[in-house]
Amino acid sequence: MKSPAAATMSCCSQYCFRLFSQSLPFHPSPSISMKNINLNRSNPIFVVRNCSSTSSGPSPITAKPSSKIQKNKNNGLEHDQKLTALREVFGKPGVNIDAYIIPSQDAHQSEYIAECYMRRAYISGFTGSAGTAVVTSHKAALWTDGRYFLQAEKQLSSSWTLMRSGTWGVPSTAEWLNDVLAPGSRIGIDPQFLFSSEAVHELKESVAKSNHELVYLYDVNLVDEVWKEARPLPPNKPIRVHELKYAGVDVSTKLANLRSELTNHGSSAILISMLDEVAWLLNLRGNDVPHSPVMYAYLIVEIDSAKLFVDKSKVTPEVMDYLKKTGIELRAYDSILSEIESLAARGAHLWLDTSSVNAAISSTYATACDKYLETNGSKNKGNNLSGAPTALCKSSPVSLAKAVKNHAELEGMRSSHLRDAAALTEFWSWLEEEMNKNVVLTEVEVADKLLEFRESQAGFIDTSFDTISGSGANGAIIHYRAEPGSCGIVDTQKLFLLDSGAQYLDGTTDITRTVHFGQPSERQKECFTRVLQGHIALDQAVFPENTPGFVLDAFARSSLWKVGLDYRHGTGHGVGAALNVHEGPQSISFRFGNMTPMLKGMIVSNEPGYYEDHAFGIRIENLLYVKEIDTPNRFGGITYIGFEKLTFVPIQTKLVDLTLLSESEIDWLNDYHSQVWEKVIFFAAVIY
């Protein structure tokens, strides 16, 4: 009789063997060297049965223009009523505006936010993570990027105009306002917390070109006036300590390093407002934002003290004791502005990252500095730390320190990715089996089943974002979210794109695979293969240390460009270690403004794609970490770096057009699948 451990191992092995036997190009036996595999194009190694191929041909693909997409009439009526209610507030005493701007962010400029701060989603119906809504007395427009064009088309009512940011000829919000409003109009914003200091400054300058006035509505948020009692309450879930074995560096060391940065730049204090920076610096984790283990808090670090501004109801006795031992004072979350005023009154030289610090904090400090000078005279201005208060406007040093992972963080990421791979291996095997039996499954049911497999893994906490489970045309919606009652089914005759991730105690995962359970068309195979070639090119890239990410973006697009194809999103984003799945400051993108260099220890995604609107979507995503490469030469004494894979899950070979691949690309794919096989089976053997 088998022991429970042996039985579990047997089960896992069966899953792995079944999946690999139908998704991998070959199974080299221990006695066969990979170098001996025949790469002759006339005898391709990729010809294997894969995911229940059928003899029937592919279903026809037809692309509908945006104008033909059915709108949700009831949803549109609801949001029209919200627009009417919002416009009624425009004329109230103390408001008196002609337009109102509603951004996506919370007070910390977060990409993903708590439900109570989703004002743009509430007023417009568009639920994507990025976008800006602008409402005038007669018009309503929403700006979003290429990831969300199709989603916005589906979610916006006919009262809204979709502005496709980044598309040729599409005006910015300020340019549009200057065009549609009469000169001298009043444009309202909530400056308290929703706009960064830099954003307010740029907006004010832009609208002034048409003599518009930017009106700061400090006392009221107009969307909240419409939302009223239906608005969800702020989150208040407990904070937890992120164990040192996962964090790798204790809080005292992190604070000491930060204080050295302050001293080197002539600052006496710094305000940390980005939620993941606060969590990383203090080795704390929260649960205030869906899928992101962060808490709403500010942190002020001075040379000899540190204060955490947070809702005290979230602080457990364990966390309270932890904070006392690390010398962190606790303050009420909403007392941050009074502390900013106190810093100025004490002559602080405050470091502010104006790209993320909200306008309320920046303006409060500026006003307090002016008050100090009025009271004490300007004779001390520009002197040493005991003189007048000043501000250093510079990127937060915590951002880069967090992005470069230490040994423990990298080990946690490796381990969590192997557990995640085991869950995904079982999931794909299950899904293929269900498709073989002609079981009808919705996109939501598939996503829920994947969650079940992940929940069985040690250290699982949550998904790292809403799973993107898109069959056929839904896969072309780059950040599609399947909803019960309106989602599609997983069609065996269509491409199926699954982008998912998980939060574990020791790491964060993000992976995308695209598969076909029937017979893909030649067009689909070509597009998939060119996406794969871009993925391989970036994975194999070697480049000088300090190269910015935008330089690498073309590696992933080159194969698509050769036939006039492309995709409307960046190629790679940073990923936190048991933190946010989207992390800066590094990225790999066509947006060449980000000059952040690639450094050893950073983690980035590698996710080229291709999308035919209203037809299908393709994306292949692995996570990589940056490491030093031992090159035979070091021109100019420069260190060269490249990538090491963290993600080990099969790539469906039936979608590959072998005639497009070079021998080195075939070698890469075979070697990758060999690693997947060895690591997943070895991991299962160790665990079970």
C-alpha positions as CSV (number, residue, x, y, z in Angstrom):
1,M,0.0,0.0,0.0
2,K,1.3,3.4,-0.9
3,S,1.9,6.0,1.7
4,P,-0.1,9.3,1.3
5,A,3.1,11.0,0.2
6,A,3.8,8.4,-2.4
7,A,0.3,8.5,-3.6
8,T,0.5,12.2,-4.0
9,M,3.7,12.0,-5.9
10,S,2.2,9.4,-8.2
11,C,-0.8,11.6,-8.9
12,C,1.4,14.6,-9.6
13,S,3.7,12.5,-11.9
14,Q,0.7,11.3,-13.8
15,Y,-0.5,14.9,-14.3
16,C,3.0,16.0,-15.4
17,F,3.5,13.0,-17.8
18,R,0.0,13.5,-19.3
19,L,0.6,17.2,-19.9
20,F,4.1,16.8,-21.2
21,S,3.2,13.9,-23.5
22,Q,0.8,16.2,-25.3
23,S,2.4,19.6,-25.1
24,L,6.2,19.0,-25.4
25,P,8.0,18.2,-28.6
26,F,9.9,15.2,-27.3
27,H,10.8,13.2,-24.2
28,P,14.6,12.6,-24.3
29,S,15.5,9.5,-22.4
30,P,18.5,9.7,-20.1
31,S,20.6,7.9,-22.7
32,I,19.8,10.4,-25.5
33,S,21.6,13.6,-25.7
34,M,19.7,16.6,-26.9
35,K,22.5,17.4,-29.3
36,N,21.7,14.2,-31.2
37,I,18.2,15.3,-32.0
38,N,17.6,15.6,-35.7
39,L,16.8,19.2,-36.6
40,N,16.1,18.4,-40.3
41,R,13.1,20.5,-41.4
42,S,11.8,17.5,-43.4
43,N,11.6,15.5,-40.2
44,P,10.5,18.1,-37.6
45,I,10.6,17.1,-33.9
46,F,7.5,19.2,-33.3
47,V,5.1,16.8,-35.0
48,V,3.3,15.4,-32.0
49,R,-0.3,14.9,-31.0
50,N,-1.2,18.0,-29.0
51,C,-4.2,19.0,-27.1
52,S,-6.9,16.9,-28.8
53,S,-6.4,18.0,-32.5
54,T,-9.5,17.4,-34.6
55,S,-9.9,16.7,-38.2
56,S,-12.4,19.5,-38.6
57,G,-11.2,22.8,-40.0
58,P,-11.0,26.0,-38.0
59,S,-14.1,28.1,-37.5
60,P,-14.2,31.2,-39.7
61,I,-13.0,34.4,-38.0
62,T,-14.8,37.6,-38.7
63,A,-13.9,41.0,-37.2
64,K,-16.7,43.4,-36.3
65,P,-16.1,47.1,-36.4
66,S,-16.5,48.9,-33.0
67,S,-19.7,50.6,-34.2
68,K,-21.4,47.2,-34.5
69,I,-20.7,46.1,-30.9
70,Q,-23.9,45.7,-28.8
71,K,-24.0,48.1,-25.9
72,N,-25.5,47.1,-22.6
73,K,-28.6,49.3,-22.6
74,N,-29.4,49.0,-18.9
75,N,-25.9,49.7,-17.9
76,G,-25.7,52.7,-20.2
77,L,-28.9,54.1,-18.8
78,E,-27.5,53.8,-15.2
79,H,-24.3,55.6,-16.1
80,D,-26.2,58.3,-18.1
81,Q,-28.1,59.0,-14.9
82,K,-24.8,59.3,-13.0
83,L,-23.6,61.8,-15.6
84,T,-26.7,63.9,-15.2
85,A,-26.4,63.9,-11.4
86,L,-22.7,64.9,-11.7
87,R,-23.5,67.8,-14.0
88,E,-26.1,69.0,-11.6
89,V,-23.4,69.5,-9.0
90,F,-21.4,71.7,-11.4
91,G,-23.6,74.7,-10.7
92,K,-23.8,74.5,-7.0
93,P,-22.4,77.4,-4.8
94,G,-18.8,76.9,-4.2
95,V,-18.3,74.7,-7.2
96,N,-19.4,76.6,-10.4
97,I,-17.3,74.7,-12.9
98,D,-17.7,73.9,-16.6
99,A,-15.8,70.6,-16.6
100,Y,-14.5,68.0,-14.1
101,I,-11.6,65.6,-14.4
102,I,-11.7,62.1,-12.7
103,P,-8.5,60.2,-12.6
104,S,-8.0,56.5,-11.8
105,Q,-5.6,56.9,-8.9
106,D,-6.0,56.9,-5.1
107,A,-4.1,59.3,-2.8
108,H,-0.9,57.2,-3.3
109,Q,-1.1,57.2,-7.1
110,S,-1.6,53.4,-7.1
111,E,-2.4,51.5,-10.2
112,Y,-4.6,49.0,-8.4
113,I,-6.9,50.6,-5.7
114,A,-9.5,49.8,-3.1
115,E,-13.1,49.7,-4.3
116,C,-14.0,52.9,-2.3
117,Y,-11.6,54.9,-4.4
118,M,-12.7,53.6,-7.8
119,R,-14.4,56.8,-8.7
120,R,-13.6,56.8,-12.4
121,A,-15.0,53.3,-12.7
122,Y,-18.2,54.2,-10.9
123,I,-19.0,57.3,-13.0
124,S,-18.1,55.8,-16.4
125,G,-18.6,52.0,-16.1
126,F,-15.1,51.4,-17.4
127,T,-13.3,49.1,-15.0
128,G,-9.8,49.0,-16.5
129,S,-6.9,49.9,-14.2
130,A,-5.7,52.9,-16.3
131,G,-7.7,55.8,-17.6
132,T,-8.9,59.3,-17.1
133,A,-12.5,60.5,-17.4
134,V,-13.4,64.1,-18.3
135,V,-17.0,65.4,-18.0
136,T,-18.2,68.8,-19.4
137,S,-21.7,70.2,-19.3
138,H,-22.5,68.5,-22.6
139,K,-19.7,65.9,-23.3
140,A,-18.0,63.0,-21.6
141,A,-14.7,61.4,-22.7
142,L,-12.5,58.7,-21.4
143,W,-8.8,58.2,-22.2
144,T,-7.1,54.8,-21.8
145,D,-4.2,53.0,-23.4
146,G,-4.0,50.2,-25.9
147,R,-4.5,47.4,-23.3
148,Y,-8.0,48.5,-22.8
149,F,-9.4,49.8,-26.1
150,L,-11.7,46.8,-26.7
151,Q,-12.8,46.6,-23.0
152,A,-13.7,50.3,-23.0
153,E,-15.7,49.9,-26.3
154,K,-17.8,47.2,-24.5
155,Q,-18.2,49.0,-21.2
156,L,-18.8,52.6,-22.1
157,S,-22.3,53.8,-23.0
158,S,-23.0,55.9,-26.1
159,S,-22.8,59.0,-23.9
160,W,-19.1,58.6,-23.7
161,T,-16.4,59.1,-26.3
162,L,-13.4,56.8,-26.2
163,M,-10.1,58.5,-26.6
164,R,-7.4,55.9,-27.6
165,S,-4.3,57.3,-25.9
166,G,-1.1,56.9,-27.9
167,T,-3.0,56.7,-31.2
168,W,-2.0,59.2,-33.9
169,G,-4.2,62.3,-33.8
170,V,-5.8,61.6,-30.4
171,P,-5.6,64.8,-28.2
172,S,-4.5,64.8,-24.6
173,T,-7.1,65.6,-21.9
174,A,-5.9,69.2,-21.8
175,E,-5.8,69.6,-25.6
176,W,-9.4,68.3,-25.8
177,L,-10.6,70.6,-23.0
178,N,-9.0,73.6,-24.8
179,D,-10.8,72.6,-27.9
180,V,-14.3,71.9,-26.6
181,L,-14.6,74.6,-23.9
182,A,-15.1,78.3,-24.5
183,P,-12.1,80.4,-23.5
184,G,-12.0,81.3,-19.8
185,S,-13.8,78.2,-18.6
186,R,-13.4,76.7,-15.1
187,I,-12.1,73.1,-14.9
188,G,-12.5,71.4,-11.6
189,I,-10.3,68.8,-9.9
190,D,-10.0,67.2,-6.5
191,P,-6.4,68.3,-5.7
192,Q,-6.5,66.9,-2.2
193,F,-5.2,63.4,-3.1
194,L,-6.0,62.2,-6.5
195,F,-3.4,64.1,-8.6
196,S,0.3,64.0,-8.2
197,S,2.1,67.3,-7.7
198,E,3.7,67.0,-11.2
199,A,0.4,66.2,-12.9
200,V,-1.4,69.3,-11.4
201,H,1.5,71.5,-12.5
202,E,1.5,70.2,-16.1
203,L,-2.3,70.4,-16.3
204,K,-2.5,74.0,-15.0
205,E,0.1,75.1,-17.6
206,S,-1.7,73.3,-20.4
207,V,-5.2,74.7,-19.8
208,A,-3.9,78.2,-19.2
209,K,-3.2,78.3,-23.0
210,S,-6.9,78.9,-23.5
211,N,-7.2,81.1,-20.4
212,H,-9.0,78.3,-18.5
213,E,-8.8,78.3,-14.8
214,L,-7.9,75.1,-12.9
215,V,-10.3,75.1,-9.9
216,Y,-9.1,73.2,-6.8
217,L,-12.2,71.8,-5.1
218,Y,-10.7,71.0,-1.7
219,D,-13.8,70.4,0.3
220,V,-15.7,68.0,-1.9
221,N,-15.2,65.2,-4.4
222,L,-18.0,65.6,-6.9
223,V,-18.2,61.8,-7.7
224,D,-18.6,61.1,-4.0
225,E,-21.5,63.5,-4.0
226,V,-23.2,61.3,-6.6
227,W,-22.1,58.0,-5.1
228,K,-23.3,59.0,-1.6
229,E,-24.2,56.1,0.8
230,A,-23.6,53.5,-1.8
231,R,-19.9,54.1,-1.8
232,P,-18.0,51.2,-0.1
233,L,-16.3,51.8,3.2
234,P,-12.5,52.1,3.3
235,P,-10.7,48.8,3.9
236,N,-9.6,47.9,7.4
237,K,-8.1,44.5,7.2
238,P,-5.2,43.6,9.6
239,I,-1.5,44.2,8.7
240,R,1.0,41.3,9.1
241,V,4.8,41.1,9.5
242,H,6.7,39.8,6.4
243,E,9.1,37.3,7.9
244,L,12.8,38.1,7.6
245,K,13.5,34.7,5.9
246,Y,11.4,36.1,3.0
247,A,12.5,39.7,3.3
248,G,16.2,39.0,3.5
249,V,17.1,42.3,5.1
250,D,15.9,43.6,8.4
251,V,14.1,47.0,8.9
252,S,17.0,48.6,10.8
253,T,19.4,47.9,7.9
254,K,16.9,49.3,5.3
255,L,16.3,52.4,7.4
256,A,20.1,52.9,7.9
257,N,20.6,52.7,4.1
258,L,17.8,55.2,3.5
259,R,19.2,57.6,6.1
260,S,22.6,57.4,4.4
261,E,20.9,58.5,1.2
262,L,19.2,61.4,3.0
263,T,22.5,62.6,4.4
264,N,24.3,62.3,1.0
265,H,21.6,64.5,-0.6
266,G,21.4,67.1,2.2
267,S,18.0,66.0,3.3
268,S,16.7,65.6,6.9
269,A,13.5,63.7,6.1
270,I,11.7,61.8,3.4
271,L,8.0,61.1,2.8
272,I,7.3,57.7,1.4
273,S,3.8,57.6,-0.1
274,M,3.8,54.6,-2.5
275,L,2.1,51.7,-0.8
276,D,4.6,49.0,-1.9
277,E,7.5,51.2,-0.9
278,V,6.1,51.5,2.6
279,A,5.4,47.7,2.8
280,W,8.9,46.8,1.5
281,L,10.8,49.2,3.7
282,L,9.1,48.1,6.9
283,N,8.8,44.4,6.0
284,L,5.0,44.6,6.5
285,R,2.2,43.3,4.3
286,G,-1.4,44.3,4.2
287,N,-4.7,43.4,2.5
288,D,-6.3,46.7,1.6
289,V,-6.0,46.5,-2.2
290,P,-7.3,43.4,-4.1
291,H,-4.5,41.1,-5.2
292,S,-1.8,43.4,-3.8
293,P,-0.4,42.8,-0.3
294,V,-0.2,46.4,0.8
295,M,-1.9,48.7,3.3
296,Y,-2.9,52.3,3.0
297,A,-0.2,54.2,4.9
298,Y,2.4,57.0,4.7
299,L,5.8,56.8,6.2
300,I,8.0,59.7,7.2
301,V,11.7,58.8,7.9
302,E,13.9,61.4,9.6
303,I,17.5,61.1,10.5
304,D,16.7,59.9,14.1
305,S,13.1,58.8,13.9
306,A,10.3,57.3,11.7
307,K,6.6,57.6,11.8
308,L,4.0,55.3,10.2
309,F,0.6,57.0,9.3
310,V,-2.0,54.2,9.2
311,D,-5.5,53.4,10.4
312,K,-4.7,52.0,13.9
313,S,-7.5,49.5,13.7
314,K,-5.4,47.5,11.2
315,V,-2.5,47.2,13.6
316,T,-2.6,43.9,15.5
317,P,-0.8,43.5,18.9
318,E,1.9,41.5,17.1
319,V,2.5,44.3,14.6
320,M,2.3,46.9,17.4
321,D,5.1,45.1,19.3
322,Y,7.1,44.7,16.1
323,L,6.9,48.5,15.3
324,K,8.0,49.4,18.8
325,K,11.0,47.1,18.6
326,T,12.0,48.6,15.3
327,G,11.6,52.2,16.5
328,I,8.6,53.1,14.4
329,E,6.1,55.5,15.9
330,L,2.5,55.1,15.0
331,R,0.3,58.0,13.9
332,A,-3.3,58.3,12.5
333,Y,-3.5,58.0,8.8
334,D,-5.4,61.3,8.3
335,S,-2.9,63.3,10.4
336,I,-0.3,63.3,7.6
337,L,-0.9,66.9,6.5
338,S,-0.5,68.3,10.0
339,E,2.8,66.4,10.3
340,I,4.0,67.9,6.9
341,E,3.2,71.3,8.3
342,S,5.2,70.4,11.5
343,L,8.2,69.4,9.4
344,A,8.3,72.7,7.7
345,A,7.9,74.6,11.0
346,R,11.0,72.7,12.2
347,G,13.1,73.7,9.2
348,A,13.1,70.2,7.5
349,H,14.8,69.6,4.2
350,L,12.2,67.2,2.9
351,W,12.7,64.8,0.1
352,L,9.6,64.5,-2.0
353,D,9.0,62.3,-5.1
354,T,6.7,64.7,-6.9
355,S,5.8,62.0,-9.5
356,S,4.0,60.1,-6.8
357,V,3.4,62.4,-3.8
358,N,-0.1,63.9,-4.2
359,A,-0.7,67.6,-4.7
360,A,-2.3,68.1,-1.3
361,I,1.0,67.1,0.4
362,S,3.2,69.1,-1.9
363,S,1.0,72.2,-1.6
364,T,0.7,71.9,2.1
365,Y,4.5,71.8,2.5
366,A,5.0,74.7,0.1
367,T,2.5,76.8,2.0
368,A,4.1,75.9,5.4
369,C,7.5,76.8,4.0
370,D,6.2,80.2,2.9
371,K,4.6,80.7,6.4
372,Y,8.0,79.9,8.0
373,L,9.7,82.5,5.8
374,E,7.1,85.1,6.6
375,T,7.4,84.5,10.3
376,N,11.2,84.2,10.5
377,G,12.3,86.2,7.5
378,S,14.2,85.0,4.5
379,K,17.7,85.4,5.9
380,N,18.1,81.7,6.7
381,K,17.0,80.6,3.3
382,G,19.5,78.3,1.6
383,N,21.6,77.7,4.8
384,N,22.3,74.4,6.5
385,L,19.8,72.0,8.0
386,S,19.1,74.3,10.9
387,G,17.8,77.0,8.5
388,A,14.7,77.4,6.5
389,P,12.7,74.4,5.2
390,T,13.3,73.3,1.7
391,A,12.1,70.5,-0.6
392,L,14.2,68.1,-2.6
393,C,12.1,67.0,-5.6
394,K,13.7,63.7,-6.7
395,S,12.6,60.1,-7.3
396,S,12.3,58.0,-4.2
397,P,15.5,56.0,-3.5
398,V,13.3,53.2,-2.1
399,S,11.9,52.5,-5.5
400,L,15.2,51.3,-7.0
401,A,16.3,49.6,-3.8
402,K,13.1,47.6,-3.8
403,A,13.5,46.7,-7.5
404,V,16.9,45.1,-7.0
405,K,16.1,41.8,-5.2
406,N,18.4,40.4,-2.5
407,H,19.3,36.7,-2.3
408,A,16.4,35.7,0.0
409,E,13.9,37.5,-2.3
410,L,15.2,35.8,-5.4
411,E,15.1,32.4,-3.6
412,G,11.5,33.1,-2.6
413,M,10.6,34.0,-6.2
414,R,12.2,30.8,-7.5
415,S,10.5,28.6,-5.0
416,S,7.1,30.2,-5.4
417,H,7.4,29.9,-9.2
418,L,8.0,26.2,-9.0
419,R,5.0,25.7,-6.8
420,D,3.0,27.8,-9.2
421,A,4.3,25.7,-12.1
422,A,3.1,22.5,-10.3
423,A,-0.4,24.0,-9.9
424,L,-0.5,25.1,-13.6
425,T,0.7,21.7,-14.8
426,E,-2.1,20.0,-13.0
427,F,-4.6,22.7,-14.2
428,W,-3.7,22.4,-17.9
429,S,-3.9,18.6,-17.7
430,W,-7.3,18.9,-16.1
431,L,-8.5,21.4,-18.7
432,E,-7.3,19.3,-21.6
433,E,-9.0,16.3,-20.2
434,E,-12.3,18.2,-19.9
435,M,-12.0,19.5,-23.4
436,N,-11.4,15.9,-24.6
437,K,-14.7,14.9,-23.0
438,N,-16.5,17.8,-24.6
439,V,-17.4,19.3,-21.2
440,V,-18.8,22.8,-21.6
441,L,-16.8,25.2,-19.4
442,T,-17.2,29.0,-19.2
443,E,-14.2,31.3,-18.9
444,V,-15.1,32.0,-15.3
445,E,-15.4,28.4,-14.4
446,V,-11.9,27.8,-15.9
447,A,-10.4,30.7,-13.9
448,D,-12.1,29.4,-10.7
449,K,-10.7,25.9,-11.2
450,L,-7.2,27.3,-11.7
451,L,-7.6,29.1,-8.3
452,E,-8.5,25.7,-6.7
453,F,-5.2,24.2,-8.0
454,R,-3.2,27.2,-6.7
455,E,-4.9,27.2,-3.3
456,S,-3.5,23.7,-2.7
457,Q,0.0,25.0,-2.9
458,A,1.9,25.9,0.3
459,G,2.1,29.6,1.1
460,F,-0.7,30.6,-1.3
461,I,-2.4,33.9,-0.3
462,D,-4.3,35.3,-3.2
463,T,-4.2,35.8,-7.0
464,S,-1.9,38.6,-8.0
465,F,-4.5,40.1,-10.3
466,D,-7.9,39.3,-11.8
467,T,-7.3,36.2,-14.0
468,I,-7.6,37.0,-17.8
469,S,-9.4,34.0,-19.2
470,G,-10.3,34.8,-22.8
471,S,-11.6,32.5,-25.5
472,G,-11.6,33.6,-29.1
473,A,-12.5,37.3,-29.5
474,N,-12.3,37.9,-25.8
475,G,-8.6,37.0,-25.9
476,A,-8.1,40.1,-28.1
477,I,-9.2,42.3,-25.1
478,I,-5.7,42.6,-23.6
479,H,-6.9,43.0,-20.0
480,Y,-10.2,41.1,-20.4
481,R,-12.1,40.1,-17.2
482,A,-14.7,37.4,-17.6
483,E,-17.8,38.0,-15.6
484,P,-20.4,35.4,-14.5
485,G,-23.5,35.6,-16.7
486,S,-21.8,37.4,-19.6
487,C,-18.6,35.5,-20.2
488,G,-17.9,33.2,-23.1
489,I,-17.2,29.4,-23.1
490,V,-13.8,27.9,-23.8
491,D,-14.3,26.9,-27.4
492,T,-12.2,24.1,-28.7
493,Q,-12.2,25.7,-32.1
494,K,-10.7,29.0,-31.0
495,L,-7.6,30.2,-29.3
496,F,-7.7,30.5,-25.6
497,L,-5.5,33.0,-23.7
498,L,-5.0,32.6,-20.0
499,D,-3.0,35.3,-18.1
500,S,-2.9,34.7,-14.4
501,G,-0.7,35.0,-11.3
502,A,-0.6,34.4,-7.6
503,Q,0.6,35.9,-4.3
504,Y,2.5,33.5,-2.1
505,L,4.2,34.3,1.2
506,D,7.6,34.2,-0.5
507,G,6.9,35.5,-4.0
508,T,4.6,36.8,-6.7
509,T,3.9,35.1,-10.1
510,D,2.6,36.2,-13.4
511,I,2.3,33.9,-16.4
512,T,0.5,33.9,-19.8
513,R,-0.1,30.9,-22.1
514,T,-2.1,30.7,-25.3
515,V,-3.4,27.4,-26.5
516,H,-5.8,25.8,-29.0
517,F,-7.7,22.6,-28.2
518,G,-8.7,22.0,-31.8
519,Q,-6.9,22.8,-35.1
520,P,-5.4,26.3,-35.3
521,S,-5.4,28.1,-38.7
522,E,-2.2,28.8,-40.5
523,R,-2.7,32.5,-39.7
524,Q,-2.9,31.8,-36.0
525,K,0.2,29.6,-36.1
526,E,2.2,32.2,-37.9
527,C,1.1,34.9,-35.5
528,F,1.9,32.7,-32.5
529,T,5.3,31.7,-33.9
530,R,6.3,35.3,-34.4
531,V,5.2,36.2,-30.9
532,L,7.3,33.2,-29.7
533,Q,10.3,34.4,-31.7
534,G,10.1,37.8,-30.0
535,H,9.8,36.1,-26.6
536,I,12.9,34.0,-27.4
537,A,14.9,37.0,-28.7
538,L,14.3,39.0,-25.5
539,D,15.0,35.9,-23.3
540,Q,18.4,35.5,-25.0
541,A,19.4,39.1,-25.1
542,V,22.8,40.1,-23.7
543,F,23.5,43.8,-23.2
544,P,25.7,46.2,-21.2
545,E,24.7,46.9,-17.6
546,N,22.8,50.1,-17.2
547,T,21.0,49.7,-20.5
548,P,17.5,51.2,-20.2
549,G,14.6,48.9,-20.8
550,F,13.2,50.7,-23.9
551,V,16.4,49.7,-25.8
552,L,15.3,46.0,-25.4
553,D,11.7,46.4,-26.5
554,A,12.5,46.0,-30.3
555,F,14.0,42.6,-29.6
556,A,10.5,41.3,-28.9
557,R,8.7,43.1,-31.7
558,S,11.2,42.5,-34.6
559,S,9.7,39.3,-35.9
560,L,6.2,40.8,-35.9
561,W,7.5,44.0,-37.5
562,K,8.9,42.0,-40.4
563,V,5.3,41.3,-41.6
564,G,3.8,44.6,-40.5
565,L,2.3,43.4,-37.1
566,D,2.7,44.8,-33.6
567,Y,1.0,45.0,-30.2
568,R,-0.3,48.0,-28.2
569,H,1.3,47.3,-24.8
570,G,4.7,47.3,-23.3
571,T,6.8,44.1,-23.4
572,G,7.8,43.9,-19.8
573,H,7.1,45.3,-16.4
574,G,8.8,45.0,-13.1
575,V,7.4,42.5,-10.5
576,G,7.6,42.7,-6.7
577,A,8.9,40.0,-4.4
578,A,5.7,39.1,-2.5
579,L,4.5,42.5,-3.5
580,N,2.7,44.2,-6.4
581,V,2.6,42.3,-9.6
582,H,3.3,45.6,-11.5
583,E,6.4,47.3,-10.0
584,G,8.7,50.1,-11.2
585,P,10.8,51.9,-11.9
586,Q,12.1,49.5,-14.6
587,S,10.1,48.5,-17.7
588,I,10.6,47.2,-21.2
589,S,8.5,49.3,-23.4
590,F,8.3,51.4,-26.6
591,R,7.8,54.4,-24.3
592,F,11.4,55.7,-24.4
593,G,10.9,58.2,-21.6
594,N,11.8,55.7,-18.9
595,M,15.6,55.8,-18.6
596,T,15.8,53.4,-15.6
597,P,18.7,51.1,-16.2
598,M,18.5,47.3,-16.1
599,L,20.4,46.1,-13.0
600,K,21.4,42.7,-11.7
601,G,18.6,41.4,-9.4
602,M,15.7,43.1,-11.1
603,I,12.7,41.0,-12.1
604,V,10.8,41.8,-15.3
605,S,8.2,40.1,-17.4
606,N,8.7,39.0,-21.0
607,E,5.3,39.2,-22.6
608,P,5.1,40.0,-26.3
609,G,1.7,39.4,-28.0
610,Y,-0.5,39.9,-31.0
611,Y,-4.2,40.7,-31.1
612,E,-6.7,40.7,-33.9
613,D,-9.6,42.8,-32.7
614,H,-12.8,40.9,-32.3
615,A,-11.1,37.7,-33.4
616,F,-8.3,36.3,-31.2
617,G,-5.4,37.2,-28.9
618,I,-2.0,35.7,-28.4
619,R,0.5,36.3,-25.6
620,I,3.4,34.3,-24.1
621,E,4.7,35.5,-20.8
622,N,7.5,34.4,-18.5
623,L,9.1,36.2,-15.6
624,L,12.9,36.8,-15.8
625,Y,15.5,38.1,-13.4
626,V,18.5,40.1,-14.5
627,K,21.9,38.4,-13.9
628,E,25.5,38.9,-15.0
629,I,26.6,37.1,-18.2
630,D,30.1,35.7,-18.5
631,T,31.0,37.1,-21.9
632,P,34.4,36.2,-23.5
633,N,35.1,39.9,-23.9
634,R,34.3,43.0,-21.8
635,F,34.7,45.9,-24.1
636,G,35.7,49.0,-22.1
637,G,35.6,47.0,-18.9
638,I,31.8,47.0,-18.9
639,T,29.8,44.2,-17.3
640,Y,27.3,42.5,-19.6
641,I,24.0,41.2,-18.3
642,G,21.1,39.1,-19.5
643,F,18.2,37.1,-18.1
644,E,17.5,33.9,-16.2
645,K,14.0,32.4,-16.3
646,L,11.8,32.1,-13.3
647,T,8.7,30.6,-15.0
648,F,8.7,27.0,-16.1
649,V,5.4,26.0,-17.7
650,P,5.1,24.3,-21.2
651,I,4.5,26.4,-24.3
652,Q,2.1,24.7,-26.7
653,T,4.1,23.4,-29.7
654,K,1.1,22.6,-31.9
655,L,0.7,26.4,-32.4
656,V,4.3,26.7,-33.8
657,D,5.0,27.0,-37.5
658,L,8.4,25.2,-37.6
659,T,9.3,26.6,-41.0
660,L,9.6,30.1,-39.4
661,L,12.0,29.0,-36.6
662,S,15.8,28.9,-36.8
663,E,17.8,26.0,-35.4
664,S,18.8,28.1,-32.5
665,E,15.2,29.0,-31.7
666,I,14.3,25.3,-31.9
667,D,17.1,24.5,-29.5
668,W,15.8,27.2,-27.1
669,L,12.3,25.7,-27.1
670,N,13.5,22.2,-26.6
671,D,15.9,23.2,-23.9
672,Y,13.2,25.2,-22.2
673,H,10.9,22.2,-22.1
674,S,13.7,20.0,-20.9
675,Q,14.2,22.4,-18.0
676,V,10.4,22.5,-17.3
677,W,10.3,18.7,-17.2
678,E,13.3,18.4,-14.9
679,K,12.4,21.3,-12.5
680,V,8.7,20.4,-12.1
681,I,9.2,16.7,-11.6
682,F,12.2,17.3,-9.3
683,F,10.2,19.8,-7.3
684,A,7.3,17.4,-7.0
685,A,9.7,14.7,-5.8
686,V,11.2,17.0,-3.2
687,I,7.8,18.3,-1.9
688,Y,6.0,15.0,-1.9
